[in-house]
């Protein structure tokens, strides 16, 4: 179950050595791939070197990356295995190269975080029923954080790109109403019900859930900066990750396929406390178990940084609804609570065919709304239960865009934390 197999005439295999280990790169594609393959392999080598420099040397002789570049898949994916990964990218090696490297950085870090450092319940598996864990925010989200970190450390991303992507993750979480309702632990535990799971009955999960990948990534960032701040830069989340692998994998007995024992949520807190000499119980209670707003301002300030929220120039005001395109226009799949759409009486499954008599059958909603100021009363033509209606909505202000910027008068201590975080 943990060893993918590839049999194909449309597959090339490259190989490189790093830290005494052999790495194979199989690329399955129906298009030309020679130049892109060399670039992909070079990027993988940099990612592997960076992640292996941080973590304990893994117990394998060879590792295999299998990439499928397919133009006809609806969505890409990646899956970690004990000494390999299988990655599906929509598109060709040329237009999917960036996504391939980002996914590989995530899946390779799973070599430690998930495949060897395992949350409670994730093995031994009983495939006759679902497996529930509250730790996917750490297993997946923190892995996503380290994918970003190592794209920076490997030189594949600049500081600006790294901070830009973190700011985009903040924008994503802050735009979700579910952040006030669902904790990182609850999102992890309930993954079976909504994470790429088909919905036989439509529910309000778009407004009531969050992604443990997204919030877990941000919790990883905040924990990393908090540890660096509380220890004057002497320790970081890197030290916690290494300590957990040593405690729960290298220090354990052999099990059904690997050494070690699984960890519980309390073990993350305890290890963080041991490494840092500080008490993170309150942090976990508020932000991991609870739904308190994340402390971006104070934590980023400790690294001489600040989060800025601005309205992008020329941004369209917001309707406050999630939509998907269909032949007649835009079908509403969720109404944001308290939004203009909510106040105006729009409903899930309404089909918007026109805004102020301008067709929405082919035009993007934002393009139609750009001509209005926030607060404008816009009449929409709506098909509801087969009947056409006119519903007027007062538009909301455009959503904020976020950026992470350097504080203009950062102290030497703050600059030190920032340079340790971004420069190593």
C-alpha positions as a Python dict, from the first residue, in 0.01 Angstrom:
ca = {
    (1, 'X'): (0, 0, 0),
    (2, 'X'): (294, 232, 57),
    (3, 'X'): (493, 175, -262),
    (4, 'X'): (353, 324, -584),
    (5, 'X'): (441, 150, -913),
    (6, 'X'): (474, 316, -1253),
    (7, 'X'): (467, 113, -1577),
    (8, 'X'): (465, 331, -1888),
    (9, 'X'): (638, 378, -2221),
    (10, 'X'): (593, 754, -2175),
    (11, 'X'): (819, 774, -1871),
    (12, 'X'): (1176, 898, -1837),
    (13, 'X'): (1397, 841, -1532),
    (14, 'X'): (1679, 1063, -1405),
    (15, 'X'): (1897, 1006, -1101),
    (16, 'X'): (2117, 1205, -863),
    (17, 'X'): (2305, 1149, -537),
    (18, 'X'): (2279, 1364, -225),
    (19, 'X'): (2421, 1300, 125),
    (20, 'X'): (2503, 941, 34),
    (21, 'X'): (2150, 864, -87),
    (22, 'X'): (2022, 792, -437),
    (23, 'X'): (1727, 992, -572),
    (24, 'X'): (1533, 886, -881),
    (25, 'X'): (1303, 1120, -1073),
    (26, 'X'): (1045, 954, -1298),
    (27, 'X'): (854, 1188, -1528),
    (28, 'X'): (542, 1062, -1704),
    (29, 'X'): (429, 1305, -1970),
    (30, 'X'): (279, 1311, -2317),
    (31, 'X'): (472, 1618, -2427),
    (32, 'X'): (835, 1719, -2478),
    (33, 'X'): (1014, 1729, -2145),
    (34, 'X'): (1392, 1729, -2194),
    (35, 'X'): (1468, 2092, -2095),
    (36, 'X'): (1204, 2099, -1822),
    (37, 'X'): (1328, 1766, -1681),
    (38, 'X'): (1675, 1908, -1628),
    (39, 'X'): (1531, 2215, -1452),
    (40, 'X'): (1301, 1997, -1239),
    (41, 'X'): (1583, 1766, -1133),
    (42, 'X'): (1806, 2062, -1048),
    (43, 'X'): (1531, 2215, -833),
    (44, 'X'): (1464, 1883, -660),
    (45, 'X'): (1831, 1846, -577),
    (46, 'X'): (1827, 2188, -406),
    (47, 'X'): (1509, 2105, -211),
    (48, 'X'): (1644, 1766, -101),
    (49, 'X'): (1975, 1921, 8),
    (50, 'X'): (1798, 2190, 213),
    (51, 'X'): (1550, 1959, 387),
    (52, 'X'): (1808, 1690, 462),
    (53, 'X'): (2039, 1954, 610),
    (54, 'X'): (1766, 2044, 860),
    (55, 'X'): (1633, 1701, 956),
    (56, 'X'): (1796, 1379, 1083),
    (57, 'X'): (1935, 1160, 805),
    (58, 'X'): (1650, 932, 690),
    (59, 'X'): (1682, 555, 700),
    (60, 'X'): (1666, 467, 330),
    (61, 'X'): (1913, 405, 52),
    (62, 'X'): (1702, 543, -233),
    (63, 'X'): (1403, 773, -277),
    (64, 'X'): (1182, 803, -587),
    (65, 'X'): (986, 1103, -715),
    (66, 'X'): (714, 1001, -963),
    (67, 'X'): (559, 1289, -1157),
    (68, 'X'): (254, 1263, -1382),
    (69, 'X'): (198, 1566, -1605),
    (70, 'X'): (-152, 1527, -1747),
    (71, 'X'): (-345, 1804, -1929),
    (72, 'X'): (-683, 1632, -1885),
    (73, 'X'): (-703, 1592, -1507),
    (74, 'X'): (-933, 1831, -1321),
    (75, 'X'): (-705, 1877, -1019),
    (76, 'X'): (-349, 1789, -926),
    (77, 'X'): (-245, 1605, -611),
    (78, 'X'): (46, 1454, -426),
    (79, 'X'): (82, 1157, -192),
    (80, 'X'): (366, 1080, 44),
    (81, 'X'): (509, 729, 83),
    (82, 'X'): (779, 581, 304),
    (83, 'X'): (1063, 639, 56),
    (84, 'X'): (882, 787, -246),
    (85, 'X'): (612, 1026, -358),
    (86, 'X'): (359, 1020, -641),
    (87, 'X'): (267, 1367, -775),
    (88, 'X'): (2, 1453, -1035),
    (89, 'X'): (25, 1794, -1204),
    (90, 'X'): (-236, 1934, -1441),
    (91, 'X'): (-61, 2047, -1757),
    (92, 'X'): (276, 1985, -1918),
    (93, 'X'): (627, 1986, -1767),
    (94, 'X'): (670, 2337, -1908),
    (95, 'X'): (363, 2502, -1756),
    (96, 'X'): (351, 2280, -1446),
    (97, 'X'): (714, 2313, -1337),
    (98, 'X'): (655, 2566, -1055),
    (99, 'X'): (369, 2363, -908),
    (100, 'X'): (573, 2043, -939),
    (101, 'X'): (859, 2185, -731),
    (102, 'X'): (623, 2331, -468),
    (103, 'X'): (440, 2000, -434),
    (104, 'X'): (768, 1807, -417),
    (105, 'X'): (895, 2032, -137),
    (106, 'X'): (579, 1946, 61),
    (107, 'X'): (579, 1573, -13),
    (108, 'X'): (950, 1525, 54),
    (109, 'X'): (916, 1686, 398),
    (110, 'X'): (651, 1421, 470),
    (111, 'X'): (945, 1180, 469),
    (112, 'X'): (984, 1289, 832),
    (113, 'X'): (657, 1458, 924),
    (114, 'X'): (387, 1186, 879),
    (115, 'X'): (582, 887, 748),
    (116, 'X'): (819, 867, 1045),
    (117, 'X'): (679, 1123, 1287),
    (118, 'X'): (322, 994, 1298),
    (119, 'X'): (13, 1140, 1468),
    (120, 'X'): (-195, 912, 1685),
    (121, 'X'): (-422, 688, 1476),
    (122, 'X'): (-215, 721, 1157),
    (123, 'X'): (-87, 364, 1167),
    (124, 'X'): (-115, 78, 1198),
    (125, 'X'): (-409, 125, 963),
    (126, 'X'): (-734, -64, 947),
    (127, 'X'): (-866, 5, 599),
    (128, 'X'): (-1219, -111, 688),
    (129, 'X'): (-1303, 224, 849),
    (130, 'X'): (-1203, 589, 860),
    (131, 'X'): (-911, 707, 1070),
    (132, 'X'): (-961, 1024, 1274),
    (133, 'X'): (-691, 1248, 1415),
    (134, 'X'): (-681, 1604, 1552),
    (135, 'X'): (-325, 1657, 1430),
    (136, 'X'): (-356, 1708, 1053),
    (137, 'X'): (-291, 2081, 1108),
    (138, 'X'): (56, 1975, 1226),
    (139, 'X'): (107, 1679, 992),
    (140, 'X'): (-9, 1861, 679),
    (141, 'X'): (-18, 2232, 764),
    (142, 'X'): (326, 2252, 924),
    (143, 'X'): (458, 2042, 636),
    (144, 'X'): (318, 2307, 399),
    (145, 'X'): (496, 2574, 604),
    (146, 'X'): (827, 2390, 570),
    (147, 'X'): (772, 2348, 197),
    (148, 'X'): (766, 2730, 179),
    (149, 'X'): (1066, 2757, 412),
    (150, 'X'): (1279, 2521, 205),
    (151, 'X'): (1182, 2679, -126),
    (152, 'X'): (1331, 2993, 31),
    (153, 'X'): (1636, 2822, 179),
    (154, 'X'): (1702, 2631, -143),
    (155, 'X'): (1715, 2959, -335),
    (156, 'X'): (1410, 2877, -549),
    (157, 'X'): (1214, 3161, -387),
    (158, 'X'): (1326, 3510, -292),
    (159, 'X'): (1241, 3667, 43),
    (160, 'X'): (977, 3871, -134),
    (161, 'X'): (810, 3563, -281),
    (162, 'X'): (820, 3383, 55),
    (163, 'X'): (655, 3674, 240),
    (164, 'X'): (408, 3725, -44),
    (165, 'X'): (294, 3363, -23),
    (166, 'X'): (258, 3380, 355),
    (167, 'X'): (51, 3697, 319),
    (168, 'X'): (-171, 3519, 66),
    (169, 'X'): (-225, 3236, 317),
    (170, 'X'): (-332, 3500, 573),
    (171, 'X'): (-574, 3652, 318),
    (172, 'X'): (-724, 3309, 255),
    (173, 'X'): (-787, 3237, 624),
    (174, 'X'): (-915, 3587, 702),
    (175, 'X'): (-1168, 3562, 419),
    (176, 'X'): (-1322, 3244, 565),
    (177, 'X'): (-1623, 3288, 799),
    (178, 'X'): (-1547, 2939, 930),
    (179, 'X'): (-1234, 3064, 1107),
    (180, 'X'): (-1461, 3188, 1388),
    (181, 'X'): (-1636, 2852, 1418),
    (182, 'X'): (-1385, 2576, 1348),
    (183, 'X'): (-1051, 2522, 1522),
    (184, 'X'): (-740, 2372, 1364),
    (185, 'X'): (-797, 2053, 1565),
    (186, 'X'): (-1162, 2031, 1462),
    (187, 'X'): (-1073, 2088, 1097),
    (188, 'X'): (-825, 1800, 1122),
    (189, 'X'): (-1073, 1566, 1291),
    (190, 'X'): (-1356, 1638, 1045),
    (191, 'X'): (-1147, 1607, 729),
    (192, 'X'): (-1332, 1290, 631),
    (193, 'X'): (-1655, 1485, 590),
    (194, 'X'): (-1544, 1762, 355),
    (195, 'X'): (-1184, 1731, 232),
    (196, 'X'): (-1241, 1635, -134),
    (197, 'X'): (-1537, 1432, -16),
    (198, 'X'): (-1847, 1426, -239),
    (199, 'X'): (-2150, 1588, -78),
    (200, 'X'): (-2473, 1395, -127),
    (201, 'X'): (-2656, 1679, 44),
    (202, 'X'): (-2540, 2039, 9),
    (203, 'X'): (-2461, 2197, 343),
    (204, 'X'): (-2320, 2524, 477),
    (205, 'X'): (-1969, 2382, 507),
    (206, 'X'): (-1826, 2660, 284),
    (207, 'X'): (-1909, 2906, 566),
    (208, 'X'): (-1848, 2676, 860),
    (209, 'X'): (-1513, 2509, 786),
    (210, 'X'): (-1149, 2599, 733),
    (211, 'X'): (-853, 2419, 578),
    (212, 'X'): (-612, 2252, 819),
    (213, 'X'): (-347, 2299, 549),
    (214, 'X'): (-401, 2675, 547),
    (215, 'X'): (-439, 2739, 920),
    (216, 'X'): (-175, 2478, 1003),
    (217, 'X'): (74, 2656, 778),
    (218, 'X'): (7, 2986, 956),
    (219, 'X'): (33, 2820, 1297),
    (220, 'X'): (369, 2680, 1188),
    (221, 'X'): (487, 3030, 1092),
    (222, 'X'): (366, 3179, 1421),
    (223, 'X'): (514, 2898, 1633),
    (224, 'X'): (847, 2934, 1455),
    (225, 'X'): (860, 3309, 1516),
    (226, 'X'): (735, 3276, 1875),
    (227, 'X'): (1006, 3022, 1960),
    (228, 'X'): (1273, 3236, 1796),
    (229, 'X'): (1150, 3543, 1983),
    (230, 'X'): (1119, 3376, 2324),
    (231, 'X'): (1468, 3224, 2297),
    (232, 'X'): (1642, 3532, 2153),
    (233, 'X'): (1699, 3343, 1827),
    (234, 'X'): (1873, 3047, 1989),
    (235, 'X'): (1597, 2797, 1903),
    (236, 'X'): (1329, 2761, 1637),
    (237, 'X'): (1056, 2527, 1520),
    (238, 'X'): (1335, 2339, 1337),
    (239, 'X'): (1462, 2225, 1677),
    (240, 'X'): (1113, 2109, 1778),
    (241, 'X'): (1076, 1904, 1459),
    (242, 'X'): (1414, 1738, 1510),
    (243, 'X'): (1339, 1669, 1875),
    (244, 'X'): (1004, 1508, 1792),
    (245, 'X'): (1156, 1281, 1527),
    (246, 'X'): (1426, 1174, 1771),
    (247, 'X'): (1177, 1118, 2054),
    (248, 'X'): (894, 945, 1871),
    (249, 'X'): (1070, 773, 1580),
    (250, 'X'): (1439, 721, 1640),
    (251, 'X'): (1388, 653, 2009),
    (252, 'X'): (1107, 402, 1960),
    (253, 'X'): (1077, 30, 1894),
    (254, 'X'): (1001, -130, 1558),
    (255, 'X'): (635, -143, 1458),
    (256, 'X'): (446, -291, 1164),
    (257, 'X'): (650, -106, 902),
    (258, 'X'): (861, 152, 1081),
    (259, 'X'): (1020, 228, 1412),
    (260, 'X'): (873, 457, 1669),
    (261, 'X'): (545, 540, 1830),
    (262, 'X'): (273, 789, 1748),
    (263, 'X'): (237, 1125, 1921),
    (264, 'X'): (-63, 1308, 2067),
    (265, 'X'): (-143, 1678, 2060),
    (266, 'X'): (-6, 1723, 2412),
    (267, 'X'): (330, 1589, 2294),
    (268, 'X'): (367, 1879, 2048),
    (269, 'X'): (311, 2128, 2332),
    (270, 'X'): (545, 1944, 2569),
    (271, 'X'): (824, 1917, 2312),
    (272, 'X'): (790, 2285, 2224),
    (273, 'X'): (813, 2373, 2592),
    (274, 'X'): (1119, 2152, 2644),
    (275, 'X'): (1304, 2294, 2343),
    (276, 'X'): (1222, 2659, 2409),
    (277, 'X'): (1210, 2669, 2787),
    (278, 'X'): (883, 2861, 2751),
    (279, 'X'): (520, 2767, 2809),
    (280, 'X'): (311, 2731, 2493),
    (281, 'X'): (0, 2590, 2664),
    (282, 'X'): (-191, 2917, 2623),
    (283, 'X'): (-92, 2947, 2256),
    (284, 'X'): (-232, 2600, 2181),
    (285, 'X'): (-544, 2658, 2387),
    (286, 'X'): (-627, 2981, 2202),
    (287, 'X'): (-514, 2914, 1846),
    (288, 'X'): (-499, 2536, 1794),
    (289, 'X'): (-782, 2407, 2014),
    (290, 'X'): (-969, 2738, 2003),
    (291, 'X'): (-1075, 2991, 1743),
    (292, 'X'): (-919, 3311, 1877),
    (293, 'X'): (-792, 3550, 1605),
    (294, 'X'): (-430, 3465, 1523),
    (295, 'X'): (-173, 3707, 1673),
    (296, 'X'): (-14, 3823, 1349),
    (297, 'X'): (72, 4174, 1471),
    (298, 'X'): (262, 4089, 1788),
    (299, 'X'): (436, 3781, 1650),
    (300, 'X'): (549, 3943, 1325),
    (301, 'X'): (661, 4253, 1517),
    (302, 'X'): (903, 4036, 1715),
    (303, 'X'): (1078, 3973, 1381),
    (304, 'X'): (1071, 4338, 1275),
    (305, 'X'): (777, 4281, 1040),
    (306, 'X'): (419, 4399, 1012),
    (307, 'X'): (105, 4281, 835),
    (308, 'X'): (-56, 4545, 616),
    (309, 'X'): (-412, 4521, 485),
    (310, 'X'): (-497, 4736, 184),
    (311, 'X'): (-760, 4753, -87),
    (312, 'X'): (-594, 4688, -425),
    (313, 'X'): (-633, 4981, -670),
    (314, 'X'): (-923, 4925, -905),
    (315, 'X'): (-1060, 4632, -705),
    (316, 'X'): (-1427, 4557, -756),
    (317, 'X'): (-1672, 4583, -467),
    (318, 'X'): (-1791, 4251, -332),
    (319, 'X'): (-2126, 4076, -366),
    (320, 'X'): (-2042, 3846, -74),
    (321, 'X'): (-2127, 3519, -246),
    (322, 'X'): (-1932, 3222, -380),
    (323, 'X'): (-2037, 3133, -734),
    (324, 'X'): (-1966, 2880, -1004),
    (325, 'X'): (-2022, 2925, -1375),
    (326, 'X'): (-2296, 2751, -1566),
    (327, 'X'): (-2450, 2808, -1909),
    (328, 'X'): (-2700, 3074, -1803),
    (329, 'X'): (-2470, 3271, -1573),
    (330, 'X'): (-2336, 3227, -1220),
    (331, 'X'): (-2485, 2980, -973),
    (332, 'X'): (-2453, 3080, -607),
    (333, 'X'): (-2301, 2798, -402),
    (334, 'X'): (-2264, 2989, -73),
    (335, 'X'): (-2374, 3322, 76),
    (336, 'X'): (-2131, 3486, 316),
    (337, 'X'): (-2312, 3565, 645),
    (338, 'X'): (-2387, 3937, 684),
    (339, 'X'): (-2274, 4020, 330),
    (340, 'X'): (-2453, 4234, 74),
    (341, 'X'): (-2591, 3917, -88),
    (342, 'X'): (-2719, 3801, 251),
    (343, 'X'): (-2878, 4136, 335),
    (344, 'X'): (-3033, 4165, -10),
    (345, 'X'): (-3203, 3827, 7),
    (346, 'X'): (-3001, 3623, -242),
    (347, 'X'): (-2993, 3253, -172),
    (348, 'X'): (-2792, 2942, -241),
    (349, 'X'): (-2876, 2790, -584),
    (350, 'X'): (-2992, 3124, -723),
    (351, 'X'): (-2856, 3174, -1076),
    (352, 'X'): (-2740, 3528, -1152),
    (353, 'X'): (-2793, 3595, -1522),
    (354, 'X'): (-2736, 3972, -1531),
    (355, 'X'): (-2610, 4263, -1320),
    (356, 'X'): (-2796, 4586, -1397),
    (357, 'X'): (-2906, 4426, -1729),
    (358, 'X'): (-2545, 4340, -1823),
    (359, 'X'): (-2518, 3968, -1899),
    (360, 'X'): (-2321, 3741, -1667),
    (361, 'X'): (-2336, 3444, -1905),
    (362, 'X'): (-1980, 3503, -2025),
    (363, 'X'): (-1840, 3794, -1822),
    (364, 'X'): (-1668, 3758, -1484),
    (365, 'X'): (-1862, 3901, -1191),
    (366, 'X'): (-1572, 4122, -1080),
    (367, 'X'): (-1552, 4277, -1429),
    (368, 'X'): (-1920, 4367, -1416),
    (369, 'X'): (-1896, 4513, -1064),
    (370, 'X'): (-1583, 4724, -1120),
    (371, 'X'): (-1790, 5014, -1250),
    (372, 'X'): (-1969, 5056, -913),
    (373, 'X'): (-1852, 5205, -583),
    (374, 'X'): (-1897, 5016, -257),
    (375, 'X'): (-2251, 5063, -129),
    (376, 'X'): (-2402, 5095, -478),
    (377, 'X'): (-2749, 4945, -516),
    (378, 'X'): (-2720, 4700, -805),
    (379, 'X'): (-3022, 4512, -945),
    (380, 'X'): (-2953, 4150, -1035),
    (381, 'X'): (-3160, 3932, -1262),
    (382, 'X'): (-3201, 3602, -1079),
    (383, 'X'): (-3347, 3266, -1175),
    (384, 'X'): (-3487, 3103, -861),
    (385, 'X'): (-3674, 2771, -881),
    (386, 'X'): (-3728, 2826, -1253),
    (387, 'X'): (-3872, 3176, -1218),
    (388, 'X'): (-3698, 3504, -1304),
    (389, 'X'): (-3679, 3772, -1036),
    (390, 'X'): (-3506, 4108, -980),
    (391, 'X'): (-3318, 4145, -652),
    (392, 'X'): (-3125, 4460, -558),
    (393, 'X'): (-2808, 4428, -352),
    (394, 'X'): (-2598, 4696, -180),
    (395, 'X'): (-2239, 4600, -264),
    (396, 'X'): (-1977, 4551, 9),
    (397, 'X'): (-1630, 4710, 1),
    (398, 'X'): (-1364, 4515, -193),
    (399, 'X'): (-1185, 4246, 10),
    (400, 'X'): (-849, 4336, 160),
    (401, 'X'): (-517, 4237, 13),
    (402, 'X'): (-237, 4156, 261),
    (403, 'X'): (138, 4205, 257),
    (404, 'X'): (414, 4145, 511),
    (405, 'X'): (652, 4439, 527),
    (406, 'X'): (962, 4532, 726),
    (407, 'X'): (905, 4764, 1020),
    (408, 'X'): (1076, 5095, 940),
    (409, 'X'): (1229, 5132, 1289),
    (410, 'X'): (1293, 4773, 1392),
    (411, 'X'): (1525, 4721, 1690),
    (412, 'X'): (1850, 4525, 1654),
    (413, 'X'): (1684, 4236, 1839),
    (414, 'X'): (1393, 4233, 1595),
    (415, 'X'): (1626, 4251, 1295),
    (416, 'X'): (1828, 3961, 1435),
    (417, 'X'): (1516, 3741, 1458),
    (418, 'X'): (1413, 3843, 1107),
    (419, 'X'): (1753, 3764, 957),
    (420, 'X'): (1772, 3430, 1133),
    (421, 'X'): (1428, 3343, 999),
    (422, 'X'): (1471, 3466, 643),
    (423, 'X'): (1842, 3421, 596),
    (424, 'X'): (1911, 3064, 700),
}
